[in-house]
Amino acid sequence: MAQSFDYESASASGDTDTSPLERLAEIAARTAEETGKFANVDAILRIPVTMQVVLGSATIPVANLMKLGRGAVVPLDHRVGEPVDVVVNGRVVARGEVVVVEEDNSRFGVSLTEIVGPLGQGDT
């Protein structure tokens, strides 16, 4: 089972204006400075990563896949209201809820509700 970090309870004593990922970057930078393990943390923090939000998945036979066309509906394994997975470079790093972006009602976003624990624990 994945260990999780409840950002909301941890942010009660900290700055609530920063996002969970910004807070994680701050913690990583501070830890690196304290331990001296990284000579240039800024170079590491500028590395681009691919971030995806997984709404769900489905397994269907190839024959059914070939029959799909415009307007077809493929049911996913997640239900409405269940948290979606936030995946960075193939690893689940957080979970959240789908929201409508306030500035532009034609776009969706994800409100992070849970940060998944360190690599090697939980999801692979």
Protein Blocks (a to p, Z undefined) as FASTA:
>chain_A
ZZdddfklmmmmmcfkbcfklmmmmmmmmmmmmnomamblmlmmmpccdddddfbdcddd
fklmmmpcehiacddfbdehiacdddeehiafbdcdddddfklmkbccdddfbdcddehi
ajZZ
